[in-house]
């Protein structure tokens, strides 16, 4: 086991972690620490995901979160759960910080297992965290937080799980299944965030009415949603649903994809040859299926137009700018293809009333977030339909 924090005697700290008392929710020291860390993250201009994380942690946003929390809890007696064990994913290297920050705000002690896969952005984030926690002003946080990595080992995971009161698992279905087989302490609870599938909904007529400047802005927002994290974040759009008449959709598609290509060309992204091969082979594979109407492959993105959206199409998604498209005449068609696995719906050209009507028509467990295009990766305290602060705290009843 390699420890990032503390640098020495990490195992000793783990053994004695439960002896350190928890803090009160929204403790002043925690708030100061978050602001210090936020200032460091927003300076990482070469990593837009880290900058977005820093803005989410800014003082105004945390203050609004605190105000909302205090309104909800009112006169309730709220305490931290205790020790939270975070298991971070390997594909989205900023996501563990979000759940960790919310656990800090709840007053918990934390054990964080980060991926052993070498990632420049993760290393920079970790260095910033370690540097700030080395500040004597944040000593009481340093002794309540341990950051480490280790190769997949059930016995180690089991020992850490028995020390925790909440276990948070970020990862694919296989990771979640494997961790769930590792027992928790009897009083512990668990939050899991497995594979999800997300999509964009575009009203063709509304989009086709945009001038070139507005369309470029929309394409920029879509780019941020899809191409950050190489389209592998759970909320990154993989399916694009077009609503409208056939001629409207055709015009809108042509303008949208041409503009998106211009936007991508203006960026300094690197498309790995392996990803290009994956996109090509996935396009060819899906092109041979009965439900596929048309498939095209390009350097910047691949598109597959389908008549039916089967599970095999969802499961074969490779990321890197691979988009499945489906045409619908009205929103009721979309409600019928939503499945439990679907998480985020980004949209353009719809009113809140229309979106509410769509959500009420969905019969499955699918869709936990409905946000405008450009907001897919914006993190909220409620994620996958559950409140982190609620899950990271407990209410004491006094009569």
C-alpha positions, -999 to 999 in steps of 0.1 A, spaced: 0 0 0 14 34 -10 4 64 11 1 99 -3 -12 113 30 3 109 55 37 103 39 49 82 68 33 58 93 2 56 71 -9 22 85 -6 35 121 -29 64 112 -54 40 96 -55 19 128 -61 50 150 -84 69 126 -116 59 144 -102 73 177 -102 109 163 -136 125 168 -157 137 139 -163 173 132 -196 192 130 -211 197 96 -198 228 77 -170 232 103 -151 265 99 -117 247 93 -132 226 66 -147 257 49 -113 274 50 -95 244 36 -120 241 7 -114 277 -2 -76 272 -1 -79 242 -23 -104 259 -47 -79 287 -54 -52 261 -63 -75 241 -86 -88 271 -106 -52 279 -115 -47 246 -133 -57 261 -167 -42 231 -186 -68 209 -169 -103 223 -175 -119 195 -154 -98 206 -124 -108 242 -131 -145 232 -131 -139 214 -98 -123 245 -83 -153 267 -94 -177 242 -78 -157 245 -46 -158 283 -46 -170 301 -15 -203 313 -30 -213 278 -41 -204 262 -8 -223 289 11 -254 283 -10 -250 246 -3 -247 253 35 -278 275 34 -298 249 16 -287 222 40 -295 243 71 -330 250 57 -336 213 51 -323 201 85 -338 230 105 -338 222 142 -326 186 137 -296 172 155 -272 161 128 -239 144 132 -213 129 108 -215 92 101 -179 85 111 -154 72 86 -161 72 49 -141 49 26 -140 63 -9 -129 40 -38 -121 63 -68 -125 53 -104 -97 52 -129 -114 70 -158 -126 102 -142 -98 114 -120 -116 143 -104 -148 126 -93 -134 113 -60 -127 149 -49 -164 158 -51 -176 130 -28 -146 136 -5 -154 173 -2 -190 166 6 -179 141 32 -156 167 47 -185 191 48 -205 165 67 -178 163 93 -165 128 85 -131 111 87 -120 98 53 -100 70 37 -95 75 0 -82 48 -23 -71 64 -56 -63 45 -88 -28 32 -91 -29 40 -128 -5 69 -135 -25 100 -145 -10 135 -147 -41 153 -136 -47 130 -106 -11 135 -95 -14 172 -96 -47 172 -77 -32 149 -51 -1 171 -47 -23 202 -42 -43 183 -15 -12 170 3 4 205 2 -27 222 17 -31 195 44 5 200 53 -4 235 64 -4 236 103 -37 255 101 -53 223 87 -37 199 111 -71 186 124 -81 177 89 -47 161 81 -52 136 110 -87 128 98 -79 120 62 -58 92 46 -51 89 9 -35 58 -5 -34 33 -34 -30 -4 -36 -35 -31 -62 -69 -48 -62 -68 -70 -32 -100 -83 -15 -84 -88 19 -71 -52 20 -105 -39 9 -122 -60 35 -100 -47 63 -106 -11 52 -144 -17 48 -147 -30 84 -132 3 96 -157 24 77 -193 36 83 -200 45 47 -183 30 16 -185 49 -16 -177 30 -48 -171 48 -81 -164 25 -111 -179 2 -137 -204 -26 -131 -176 -51 -127 -159 -30 -100 -192 -25 -81 -200 -62 -83 -165 -71 -70 -166 -46 -41 -201 -56 -31 -189 -91 -25 -165 -77 1 -184 -74 35 -191 -42 53 -193 -36 90 -229 -44 102 -236 -7 109 -221 6 77 -240 17 46 -229 19 10 -232 42 -20 -223 28 -54 -220 46 -88 -218 19 -115 -218 23 -153 -244 47 -166 -255 58 -200 -264 94 -209 -279 112 -239 -287 146 -255 -321 156 -267 -322 183 -294 -353 200 -308 -344 201 -345 -365 232 -355 -353 252 -325 -317 244 -333 -320 251 -370 -333 286 -361 -300 295 -344 -276 318 -362 -240 307 -367 -227 324 -335 -254 308 -313 -248 274 -330 -211 276 -323 -218 283 -287 -241 253 -285 -214 231 -302 -188 244 -277 -211 234 -248 -217 199 -264 -180 195 -269 -173 201 -232 -200 176 -222 -187 149 -246 -150 153 -250 -138 159 -215 -128 126 -199 -127 112 -235 -166 107 -234 -162 81 -206 -178 100 -177 -211 85 -168 -229 118 -177 -211 123 -210 -237 121 -239 -234 90 -260 -268 91 -277 -281 121 -296 -319 121 -300 -334 145 -326 -370 154 -324 -389 169 -354 -399 163 -389 -375 145 -412 -365 175 -433 -360 197 -401 -338 170 -385 -317 166 -417 -309 203 -419 -302 205 -381 -279 175 -382 -259 188 -411 -254 222 -394 -247 208 -360 -221 182 -369 -203 206 -393 -201 232 -365 -189 206 -340 -161 195 -363 -150 232 -365 -150 234 -327 -130 202 -323 -104 213 -348 -99 245 -328 -91 225 -297 -57 211 -288 -70 176 -281 -51 144 -290 -70 115 -304 -50 83 -296 -46 59 -326 -61 31 -304 -93 52 -298 -96 58 -336 -93 21 -343 -119 14 -316 -143 39 -331 -139 25 -366 -143 -11 -356 -173 -3 -334 -189 16 -363 -184 -13 -387 -197 -38 -361 -229 -18 -355 -233 -11 -392 -239 -48 -398 -268 -50 -373 -304 -49 -384 -313 -19 -362 -287 3 -378 -299 27 -406 -266 44 -414 -230 45 -400 -202 69 -407 -167 72 -394 -144 103 -392 -113 115 -375 -132 137 -350 -163 117 -344 -182 86 -356 -220 85 -360 -244 56 -361 -281 62 -368 -303 35 -354 -340 26 -356 -340 8 -322 -317 13 -293 -309 -22 -280 -288 -31 -250 -260 -43 -272 -256 -8 -287 -254 8 -253 -228 -18 -241 -206 -15 -271 -200 22 -267 -162 30 -270 -160 67 -262 -136 91 -279 -163 108 -299 -186 80 -308 -223 90 -311 -254 69 -316 -283 89 -331 -320 83 -331 -349 103 -346 -382 108 -329 -414 126 -338 -425 134 -302 -412 130 -267 -434 100 -259 -411 80 -281 -381 89 -260 -399 80 -228 -403 44 -241 -366 38 -248 -353 51 -214 -340 22 -192 -327 19 -157 -291 25 -167 -298 59 -182 -285 88 -160 -282 123 -175 -304 139 -202 -290 171 -216 -313 191 -238 -318 221 -261 -350 237 -272 -374 226 -245 -394 242 -217 -394 230 -182 -431 219 -185 -422 198 -216 -393 181 -197 -415 175 -166 -441 158 -189 -414 136 -204 -401 126 -169 -436 117 -158 -440 95 -189 -409 74 -181 -419 40 -167 -384 28 -158 -360 39 -131 -339 57 -157 -329 94 -158 -317 111 -126 -306 144 -141 -321 167 -168 -298 197 -175 -291 220 -205 -264 210 -230 -231 222 -215 -240 212 -179 -236 174 -182 -204 173 -161 -215 199 -135 -216 181 -102 -245 185 -78 -248 175 -42 -276 151 -53 -262 126 -77 -278 95 -92 -309 104 -73 -294 105 -38 -282 132 -15 -245 129 -4 -249 151 26 -279 130 38 -260 98 32 -229 111 49 -247 122 81 -271 108 106 -300 124 126 -302 120 163 -337 119 177 -342 136 211 -377 135 227 
